[in-house]
Amino acid sequence: DVEAYKELKEILTEKKHPPEDIALIEKAYRFADEAHKGQVRKSGEPYFVHCLNVAYELAKLRTDPYTICAGLLHDVIEDCGVTKEDFLKEFDEEIYEIVEAVTKISNLKFTDEKEYQATNHRKILIAMAKDVRVILVKLVDRLHNMRTLQYLPIEKQKRIARETLDVYAPIAHRLGIAEIKNELEDLSFYYLDNEKYHEIAKLVESKKSERDKQIDLMIEDISIVLKMHNIPFRIFGRSKHL
């Protein structure tokens, strides 16, 4: 996807990655693109577009080049049969370890409902990761999968949305990544209770101008008090996510 790659390059330049880092990321791009050649997602688009989106979101989070490379390469072991030897001919062992850990987490299975508990799942996932970069790749991988969940059967949508709400959103919250946590929660809500989601979305939208006005008035009142006491400040307001 030329446009998505262009956006990734733009954000790498914007975040001031040095040329050698960009060269490494471009190498990972070419390797993953070739490895996923011919694979398509349920949406019908090339599978590699998913990897590219994961890398783009990781770049937006200002992660290091190894993490961005791992985002591009995170499925090559599991889905493309790339061996450790072939991987290490091209990339550092550090990148391999991130990708391998993401693969292990992706293959985490529970035999029954009793064995699966959200708290235990979170603990196992974090223990298996060891490196926080593994968690970041897995969170962003799940985020893009949630954005394209409409192409899966309803039962699978609900199972993935429930797992996302119970396991992945709380981890994003613990890491302080509010933007990802909020989007994961909203997307999960959309699939778990679509009727209520639209009902609340309609209510929130109908009162948005009123809420924005209240926030502006509050900011104005607080600003006056802070200025009177010569206190430096910066105030911003936002509405809660659905």
C-alpha positions as CSV (number, residue, x, y, z in Angstrom):
1,D,0.0,0.0,0.0
2,V,1.9,3.0,-1.3
3,E,-0.2,5.6,0.5
4,A,0.1,3.9,3.9
5,Y,3.9,3.5,3.4
6,K,4.2,7.2,2.5
7,E,2.3,8.1,5.8
8,L,4.7,5.9,7.7
9,K,7.8,7.6,6.2
10,E,6.3,11.0,6.9
11,I,5.8,10.2,10.6
12,L,9.3,8.8,10.8
13,T,10.7,12.0,9.4
14,E,8.4,14.1,11.7
15,K,9.6,12.2,14.8
16,K,13.2,12.9,13.6
17,H,14.4,9.3,13.2
18,P,18.0,9.3,11.9
19,P,18.7,7.9,8.3
20,E,20.1,4.6,9.6
21,D,16.9,3.9,11.6
22,I,14.7,4.7,8.6
23,A,16.9,2.4,6.4
24,L,16.4,-0.5,8.9
25,I,12.6,0.1,9.0
26,E,12.6,0.2,5.1
27,K,14.5,-3.2,5.1
28,A,11.8,-4.6,7.5
29,Y,9.1,-3.2,5.2
30,R,10.5,-5.0,2.1
31,F,11.1,-8.3,4.0
32,A,7.6,-8.4,5.5
33,D,6.0,-7.3,2.2
34,E,7.7,-10.2,0.4
35,A,7.0,-12.7,3.1
36,H,3.2,-11.9,3.1
37,K,3.0,-11.8,-0.7
38,G,-0.3,-13.3,-1.9
39,Q,-1.9,-13.4,1.5
40,V,-5.2,-11.5,2.0
41,R,-7.4,-10.6,5.0
42,K,-11.1,-11.2,5.4
43,S,-11.6,-7.7,4.1
44,G,-10.0,-8.7,0.8
45,E,-7.1,-6.3,1.2
46,P,-3.5,-7.6,1.1
47,Y,-2.4,-8.9,4.6
48,F,0.6,-6.7,4.6
49,V,-1.6,-3.6,5.0
50,H,-2.3,-4.8,8.5
51,C,1.5,-5.0,9.4
52,L,2.0,-1.5,7.8
53,N,-0.8,0.0,10.0
54,V,0.7,-1.6,13.1
55,A,4.1,0.0,12.3
56,Y,2.4,3.3,11.6
57,E,0.6,3.4,15.0
58,L,3.8,2.3,16.8
59,A,5.7,5.2,15.1
60,K,3.0,7.6,16.3
61,L,3.7,6.4,19.8
62,R,7.3,7.4,19.4
63,T,8.6,3.9,19.9
64,D,12.2,2.9,18.9
65,P,13.1,1.6,15.4
66,Y,13.3,-2.0,16.7
67,T,9.7,-1.8,17.9
68,I,8.5,-0.4,14.6
69,C,10.4,-3.1,12.7
70,A,8.8,-5.7,15.0
71,G,5.4,-4.2,14.1
72,L,6.1,-4.8,10.4
73,L,7.5,-8.3,11.0
74,H,5.2,-9.4,13.9
75,D,3.4,-12.1,11.8
76,V,6.2,-13.4,9.6
77,I,7.1,-16.3,11.9
78,E,3.5,-17.4,12.6
79,D,1.9,-16.8,9.1
80,C,4.8,-17.0,6.7
81,G,6.9,-19.9,8.1
82,V,10.0,-17.7,8.3
83,T,12.6,-19.6,10.4
84,K,14.8,-18.1,13.1
85,E,17.9,-18.7,10.9
86,D,16.4,-16.8,8.0
87,F,15.2,-14.0,10.3
88,L,18.6,-13.5,11.9
89,K,20.4,-13.4,8.6
90,E,18.6,-10.0,8.1
91,F,17.8,-8.6,11.5
92,D,19.1,-8.3,15.0
93,E,18.3,-10.9,17.7
94,E,16.6,-8.2,19.7
95,I,14.0,-7.7,17.0
96,Y,13.5,-11.5,16.7
97,E,12.9,-11.8,20.5
98,I,10.1,-9.1,20.3
99,V,8.5,-10.9,17.3
100,E,8.8,-14.3,18.9
101,A,7.2,-13.1,22.1
102,V,4.3,-11.5,20.2
103,T,3.8,-14.8,18.3
104,K,3.7,-16.8,21.6
105,I,1.1,-14.4,23.1
106,S,-1.0,-14.7,19.9
107,N,-1.0,-18.4,20.3
108,L,-2.1,-18.3,23.9
109,K,-5.1,-20.6,24.2
110,F,-7.5,-21.5,27.1
111,T,-9.2,-24.9,27.2
112,D,-12.4,-23.7,28.9
113,E,-14.3,-20.8,30.5
114,K,-13.1,-21.7,34.0
115,E,-9.5,-21.6,33.0
116,Y,-10.0,-18.3,31.2
117,Q,-10.3,-15.4,33.6
118,A,-9.5,-11.9,32.4
119,T,-7.2,-11.2,35.4
120,N,-5.2,-14.4,34.8
121,H,-5.1,-13.7,31.1
122,R,-3.6,-10.3,31.7
123,K,-1.0,-11.6,34.2
124,I,0.0,-14.5,31.8
125,L,0.3,-12.1,28.9
126,I,2.4,-9.6,30.8
127,A,4.6,-12.4,32.3
128,M,5.2,-13.9,28.8
129,A,6.0,-10.5,27.3
130,K,8.9,-9.6,29.7
131,D,9.7,-6.6,27.4
132,V,7.2,-3.7,27.4
133,R,7.8,-3.4,23.6
134,V,6.1,-6.8,23.1
135,I,3.0,-5.5,24.9
136,L,3.0,-2.3,22.7
137,V,3.2,-4.3,19.5
138,K,0.4,-6.6,20.7
139,L,-1.8,-3.7,21.8
140,V,-1.5,-2.0,18.4
141,D,-2.0,-5.3,16.6
142,R,-5.3,-5.7,18.5
143,L,-6.3,-2.1,17.8
144,H,-6.0,-2.6,14.1
145,N,-7.8,-5.9,14.3
146,M,-10.6,-4.3,16.2
147,R,-10.9,-1.5,13.5
148,T,-11.5,-4.2,10.9
149,L,-13.6,-6.6,13.0
150,Q,-16.7,-6.1,10.8
151,Y,-15.4,-8.7,8.3
152,L,-15.7,-11.5,10.8
153,P,-18.7,-13.6,11.9
154,I,-20.8,-12.0,14.7
155,E,-19.9,-14.7,17.2
156,K,-16.2,-14.1,16.7
157,Q,-16.7,-10.3,16.8
158,K,-18.3,-10.6,20.2
159,R,-15.6,-13.0,21.6
160,I,-12.8,-10.8,20.4
161,A,-14.5,-7.6,21.6
162,R,-15.1,-9.2,25.1
163,E,-11.4,-10.3,25.3
164,T,-10.3,-6.8,24.2
165,L,-12.5,-5.1,26.8
166,D,-11.4,-7.5,29.6
167,V,-7.7,-7.9,28.8
168,Y,-6.2,-5.4,26.3
169,A,-8.0,-2.1,27.3
170,P,-7.0,-2.5,31.0
171,I,-3.3,-3.1,30.0
172,A,-3.4,0.1,27.8
173,H,-4.9,1.9,30.8
174,R,-2.1,0.6,33.1
175,L,0.5,1.8,30.6
176,G,-1.1,5.2,30.4
177,I,-1.9,5.1,26.7
178,A,-5.4,6.7,27.0
179,E,-5.9,7.1,23.2
180,I,-5.5,3.3,22.6
181,K,-7.5,2.4,25.7
182,N,-10.4,4.6,24.8
183,E,-10.6,3.4,21.2
184,L,-10.4,-0.2,22.3
185,E,-13.2,0.3,24.8
186,D,-15.4,2.2,22.2
187,L,-14.9,-0.5,19.6
188,S,-15.6,-3.3,22.0
189,F,-18.8,-1.5,23.2
190,Y,-19.9,-1.1,19.5
191,Y,-19.7,-4.9,19.0
192,L,-20.9,-6.1,22.4
193,D,-24.0,-3.8,22.6
194,N,-24.6,-2.1,19.3
195,E,-28.0,-0.8,20.2
196,K,-26.9,0.9,23.4
197,Y,-23.8,2.2,21.6
198,H,-25.9,4.0,19.0
199,E,-28.3,5.2,21.7
200,I,-25.5,6.8,23.7
201,A,-23.8,8.1,20.6
202,K,-27.0,9.9,19.6
203,L,-27.5,11.4,23.1
204,V,-23.9,12.5,23.3
205,E,-24.0,14.1,19.9
206,S,-27.3,15.9,20.5
207,K,-25.9,17.6,23.6
208,K,-22.3,18.2,22.3
209,S,-22.7,21.9,21.6
210,E,-24.2,22.3,25.1
211,R,-21.3,20.4,26.7
212,D,-18.7,22.3,24.8
213,K,-20.2,25.6,25.9
214,Q,-20.1,24.5,29.6
215,I,-16.5,23.5,29.2
216,D,-15.6,26.8,27.7
217,L,-17.4,28.7,30.5
218,M,-15.6,26.6,33.1
219,I,-12.2,27.2,31.5
220,E,-13.0,31.0,31.4
221,D,-13.9,31.1,35.1
222,I,-10.9,29.1,36.2
223,S,-8.6,31.2,34.0
224,I,-9.8,34.4,35.7
225,V,-8.9,33.1,39.2
226,L,-5.5,31.8,38.1
227,K,-4.6,35.0,36.4
228,M,-5.6,37.0,39.5
229,H,-3.1,35.0,41.5
230,N,-0.4,35.1,38.8
231,I,-0.3,31.3,38.5
232,P,1.0,30.0,35.1
233,F,-1.5,27.6,33.6
234,R,-2.7,25.6,30.6
235,I,-6.3,24.4,30.5
236,F,-8.0,22.0,28.1
237,G,-11.3,20.3,28.2
238,R,-12.6,17.1,26.6
239,S,-15.8,15.0,26.6
240,K,-15.6,11.4,27.8
241,H,-15.5,8.6,25.2
242,L,-18.6,6.5,24.7
